[in-house]
């Protein structure tokens, strides 16, 4: 790096040099030692500054009556109008509840599923079978939500749907799955697990390869059964990965993909299937109200932040694993 | 016809002279440049229009994606001198519109999907008020005298026109009842005139074909359209609607007729005459049911007549899907279909455009008889021939989609005022017949579509949504039986508590304001 003087034009070069040496000494050393790492980090830093931090100033539109043509600055201030609008909406509590319950259920069942699959795969001896299962379970991850929602509805249809054909063949009455408010959450969570279980095992399988084989040998010598080894060697070995993913997932518990819920819902199951994002879509469609949509998003973002912060705090206290 | 054309032309000439005199600056003579080749009063040489380039953002339909080589662009250039430099949305049209508006890179012309959007952008200051330039558009001015309703529908709440009005093309949006004529004939069933007769017919069919659901609709896919169809049959509305007899706004879903409709559909549901999952039925499932004889009656877009017949007659020559007159819901009620044959989208002009006068001159051409014929039929000798008074496409054009794909006619941004006979002439006899029949069951008038102010829009999107959600949810519950119809009065109370009066008041205010607006 070129030598740049902080005080250009100062005749006494020695004094300037001395000044420079005193202060940025530490930083210079850091740069000297890690310059390639810093260079590698640079694109990421720029990305975050431009695409993550800069747009945050746009949040100011949640306090304005945003006029697309006049731009952010020329739009009129409206204070907390859009926040009040959201909180005073008659469905507010129901929407919060539905979003929260669906998110928590998805976490409670969707989170352990890939861990269990990863542990099972880890015990499989035949590499070919293991690879086969892995590939097959990845596949649904690449199917678009539109197709998945459509498949779910068709499979569950009481008029010629596969599942109901089976139910009828067994001698039971067909079930009108998509008409039952009580069944929606279960169907949604199961379809989420089916869709993402394979993909999410990747991180755990990676963590499992890092477990020291000597520990297994030592456990075998001590006479540990397979279950014992699983409990005392494997699980502690990947506990770090588990805790980190858990914290991250708790942070995104309210961020339920809009698309799939929207495509799966119908008026008969609104009481469980109407969540905040689908509400925003319905209201936004009517008017294209960016300020209102952004206000709701910011509100949800703050709640998510509280969640992730709390989860991290607890984890740091209890297990000494944390993301910061 | 000849006479009116002469009249148009003389008006064009007179007004373009005026326009040329009154407007200062270098755009003065553009008013007539696009109007007609005979208006050479002060234009270029021998009526050859001055060549110009305008920019445009048009929609892109996957069936006939934009093509710069379409003959329509050459024809338009010959008449108006204008070459459009077209951009199409990279993703969804709405997003592209937001983007060009927010980044202040608006092209001269922009296609917008509906009036709500154009009015909103207009209020924001992004669009030109076309009425301000009406004096340089003699054809449009005359057209508005001919189609005052269509013109009024294009106005915003304060009497400004941000989108060019249209007429004729909306016909494709018609929705009708369809039935399997062959099956009805085989079972000795007549076309039902009322819902009670329909119920009897469906029951007979269910008895003969126990595995079928004789009536199947795509309720879950197009709920708004289906609600409108069902309620119009019962002489009510799916939401706030204008009652032409009482001349007032009413809220349909709390009326007795609406209750009668719900009760009827509940009966259909309970007796297995409609699929139990009609709320979530996918389009594919519905298509399969209707084409494989698991459903015999349906409600959908009018073009489905050909859609099903063309697909099914190859393997089943008997298959005969035909127009069915809409059954009347209540005793003594009218048999009518909803008024869907209008089109919401259209072209708008950017307020930042430097070529506003050119754009207006260009667009004015579309409202001339010549423009109408050209944008409907193309060019005589090239795409169509005259047979007496009627036009006919040349024999190489056999189907509307193909015709549009090859010529670019009636693709985004190439039409406003259409002679729908052009499409009709390419349809099958069944579909043509459906159009003739359908016109007999039109409601007295189109539902007024008043433009709302921003605060009114807020009421409609918030209060309106809350009410609509409760309506939809209750409709589903009443029909599937998870709520008893005995609780109807309670339901009416609930809906009212959500703010129906406020909603109706909003519609009324907007409507009254629109009535007060004069077309200048």
Interface residues (C-beta under 8 A of the other chain):
Chain A: X65 X67 X68 X69 X70 X71 X85 X89 X90 X91 X150 X153 X154 X157 X158 X159 X160 X174 X176 X178 X179 X266 X267 X268 X270 X271 X274 X279 X282 X283 X286 X287 X288 X289
Chain B: X94 X98 X101 X102 X104 X116 X117 X120 X121 X124 X125 X126 X213 X220 X223 X275 X276 X277 X279 X280 X281 X282 X284 X285 X289 X294 X454 X457 X458 X460 X461 X462 X464 X465 X466 X469 X472 X473 X475 X476 X477 X480 X482 X498
